[in-house]
């Protein structure tokens, strides 16, 4: 498994923990890295993701809400919601990650950690975000 995929998994863990404990994910991130076996190579990118998502959470949530027809963020599972945030952040704010790569990685995370319906659900929302950006490939 590549370093970036491990970083995305670590970031997802931090985001999930942040929601369950009602504390900012960026605040919990160092403790998470200290107490669990994590790939040291993946920590810098994971930290970037967590801090970036935390800093732009309102903007990400607004983008997701406008693209998630008939779905409120509060109705989404915690994992689905955070995988979508992670991929949306990479699509919107990371020039070094092609949007299709961000979407593919999100689908892989969903296949690994979520329900059978999650990959299609996440793909649909991320495709809508991409189309709303006018960057459909």
C-alpha positions in Angstrom: 0.0 0.0 0.0 1.3 3.4 -1.0 2.3 6.1 1.4 -0.5 8.5 0.3 -3.1 5.8 0.8 -1.8 5.1 4.3 -1.9 8.8 4.9 -5.5 9.0 3.8 -6.4 6.1 6.1 -4.6 7.8 9.0 -6.4 11.1 8.2 -9.7 9.3 8.0 -9.1 7.8 11.4 -8.3 11.2 12.9 -11.4 12.7 11.3 -13.6 9.9 12.6 -12.1 10.1 16.1 -12.7 13.9 16.0 -16.4 13.5 15.3 -16.9 10.7 17.9 -15.1 12.7 20.6 -16.4 16.1 19.5 -12.9 17.5 19.5 -11.0 18.9 16.5 -9.3 16.2 14.5 -6.1 18.3 14.2 -6.0 18.5 18.0 -6.2 14.7 18.4 -3.8 13.9 15.6 -0.5 13.9 17.5 -2.0 11.7 20.2 -3.3 9.3 17.6 0.2 9.1 16.0 1.9 8.6 19.4 -0.5 5.8 20.6 -1.0 3.7 17.5 1.4 2.1 15.1 1.4 4.3 12.1 3.7 4.6 9.1 6.1 7.5 9.8 6.3 8.3 6.1 2.5 8.8 5.9 2.3 11.2 8.9 3.3 14.5 7.1 0.6 14.1 4.3 -2.0 12.9 6.8 -1.3 15.9 9.0 -1.7 18.2 6.0 -5.0 16.6 5.2 -6.3 16.7 8.7 -5.3 20.3 9.3 -6.5 21.4 5.8 -9.9 19.7 6.3 -10.3 21.1 9.8 -9.4 24.6 8.6 -11.9 24.5 5.6 -14.6 22.4 7.2 -17.4 24.9 6.6 -16.5 25.4 3.0 -16.2 21.6 2.4 -19.5 21.0 4.1 -21.2 23.6 1.9 -19.7 22.1 -1.3 -20.9 18.6 -0.2 -24.3 19.9 0.7 -24.9 21.5 -2.6 -23.8 18.3 -4.4 -25.6 15.8 -2.2 -29.1 16.0 -3.6 -31.7 14.8 -1.0 -29.0 14.1 1.6 -28.1 16.2 4.6 -24.6 15.7 6.0 -26.1 14.8 9.3 -27.9 11.8 7.7 -24.7 10.4 6.2 -22.6 7.9 8.1 -19.6 9.3 9.9 -17.2 7.4 7.7 -19.0 8.2 4.4 -19.1 11.9 5.3 -15.4 12.0 6.2 -14.3 10.1 3.2 -16.2 12.6 1.0 -14.6 15.5 2.9 -11.2 14.0 2.4 -11.6 13.6 -1.3 -13.3 16.9 -1.7 -10.4 18.6 0.0 -7.9 17.0 -2.3 -10.1 17.9 -5.4 -10.5 21.5 -4.3 -7.3 22.4 -2.6 -4.5 20.0 -3.8 -3.1 20.7 -7.2 -0.8 17.6 -7.0 -3.8 15.2 -6.8 -5.9 14.8 -10.0 -9.6 14.9 -9.2 -10.1 11.4 -10.6 -7.3 10.0 -8.3 -9.0 11.6 -5.3 -12.3 10.0 -6.3 -10.7 6.6 -6.9 -8.9 6.7 -3.6 -12.2 7.6 -1.8 -13.9 4.7 -3.4 -11.1 2.4 -2.3 -11.4 3.7 1.3 -15.2 3.1 1.2 -14.8 -0.4 -0.1 -12.4 -1.2 2.8 -14.2 0.5 5.7 -17.9 1.2 4.8 -21.0 -0.6 3.7 -21.6 -2.2 0.3 -23.6 0.8 -0.8 -21.0 3.4 0.2 -18.7 3.3 -2.8 -21.5 4.2 -5.2 -23.0 6.8 -2.9 -19.6 8.5 -2.4 -18.8 8.3 -6.1 -22.0 10.0 -7.0 -21.5 12.9 -4.6 -17.8 13.4 -5.6 -18.7 13.3 -9.3 -21.3 16.0 -8.6 -18.7 18.1 -6.8 -16.4 17.7 -9.8 -19.1 18.7 -12.2 -19.9 21.7 -10.1 -16.3 22.7 -10.3 -16.5 22.6 -14.1 -13.5 20.2 -14.0 -15.1 17.0 -15.2 -12.6 14.9 -17.1 
